[in-house]
Amino acid sequence: MRKPPARLAVRAAALRRLVQNGRMAHIPVNHHLRSLYRVLAAACGLYVLVFGIVGLIETSGLDFFAQDGLPWILGLRANGAFAVLSFVAGAVIVFGAFVGRNIDHLINLVGGIVFLVAGMAMMVLMQTDLNFLGFTMSTCIVSFIIGMALLSAGLYGKTGSTSDAALEERFRHGGSPDPTEHSWAFHGGAKPPSQTEDHRFA
């Protein structure tokens, strides 16, 4: 059954106020599954790193941007350019997972977006001469899977002190003011940190 327009307008207004107050910019701190997500990101990074290393070896006799006659490497095709990019990306992801301390949180967020955008872009260019990385549909699908895994790890991998986690959790459930100072302003300046019933939609 469709919701009445008035009710939809109320929900839209509440969501708009949440965004204006910075609520939508908040993600969990010290999530209880963060270790699992960190291992997942490390596994993705290790796969990409090994893929890049083997790819560099297998494509040594091919043109750097070759598109035809590409070897199969760990279930995917690759040319020299894709192998180099995979090696660099995998090394960065594994480094972030090893170091932690919110470095992995940022790397995984950015890496997830990069893999998703790359998969979408190369899927569009796959049947053209601009497919300079030699992508196939299988490569695009794997890129989407790795991108989603890294993005999830980034969203749930943020760490902080016990007090920071407690403040963030109370804020997310409408029990305390916003613990984060936001630099942006909406419609006349920054909003006050007071909580209202509208915030309980978060």
DAUR-V400601 format. One record per pair of residues at least 12 apart in sequence whose ideal C-beta (glycine too) atoms are under 8 Angstrom apart, sorted by the first residue. I is the first residue (numbers start at 1). J is the second residue. If there is no record, write none. Layout:
# DAUR-V400601
i: [I:I]
j: [J:J]
This chain:
# DAUR-V400601
i: [11:13:14:14:15:17:17:17:17:18:18:18:18:19:20:20:20:21:21:21:21:22:22:22:22:23:23:23:23:23:24:25:25:26:26:26:26:26:27:27:27:28:28:28:28:28:28:29:29:29:29:29:29:29:30:30:30:30:30:30:31:31:31:33:34:34:34:34:37:37:37:37:37:38:38:38:38:38:39:40:40:40:41:41:41:41:41:41:41:41:41:41:42:42:42:42:44:44:44:44:45:45:45:45:45:45:45:45:46:46:47:47:47:48:48:48:48:48:49:49:49:49:49:49:50:50:51:51:51:51:51:51:51:52:52:52:52:52:52:52:52:52:53:54:54:54:55:55:55:55:55:55:55:56:56:56:56:58:58:58:58:59:59:59:59:59:60:62:62:63:63:64:64:64:65:65:65:65:65:65:66:66:66:67:67:67:67:67:70:75:75:76:76:76:76:77:77:77:77:78:79:79:81:81:81:82:82:82:82:85:89:89:92:92:93:93:93:93:95:96:100:101:102:102:102:102:104:104:104:105:105:105:105:106:107:108:108:108:108:108:109:109:109:109:110:111:111:111:112:112:112:112:112:112:112:112:113:113:114:115:115:115:115:115:116:116:116:116:116:118:118:119:119:119:119:119:119:120:122:122:122:122:123:123:123:126:164:167:172:173:173:174:174:174:174:175:176:177:177:177:178]
j: [201:198:198:201:201:191:196:198:199:198:199:201:202:186:186:187:191:178:191:193:199:178:180:182:191:171:172:178:199:202:202:180:182:168:171:172:178:180:155:156:158:155:156:158:168:169:172:158:159:160:164:165:168:169:158:159:160:162:164:165:156:157:158:156:156:157:158:159:108:152:153:156:157:97:100:104:153:157:97:149:152:153:93:96:97:104:108:149:150:153:154:157:93:94:97:98:93:146:149:150:89:90:91:92:93:94:96:97:90:94:74:90:146:86:89:90:93:146:86:87:90:91:93:94:74:90:73:74:76:78:83:86:90:83:84:85:86:87:88:89:90:91:87:73:74:83:73:78:80:82:83:86:87:80:83:84:87:71:73:78:83:71:78:79:80:83:80:79:80:79:80:79:80:81:79:80:81:132:133:134:79:80:134:79:129:131:132:134:134:138:142:136:138:139:142:134:136:138:139:134:133:134:132:133:134:133:134:135:139:133:111:114:107:111:107:108:111:150:107:108:159:159:157:158:159:160:153:154:157:154:157:158:159:154:154:150:151:153:154:157:150:151:154:155:154:147:150:154:147:148:149:150:151:152:153:154:147:151:147:143:144:146:147:150:143:144:147:148:151:143:147:139:140:141:143:144:147:140:135:139:140:143:135:137:140:140:179:179:202:200:202:195:199:200:202:195:195:193:194:195:193]
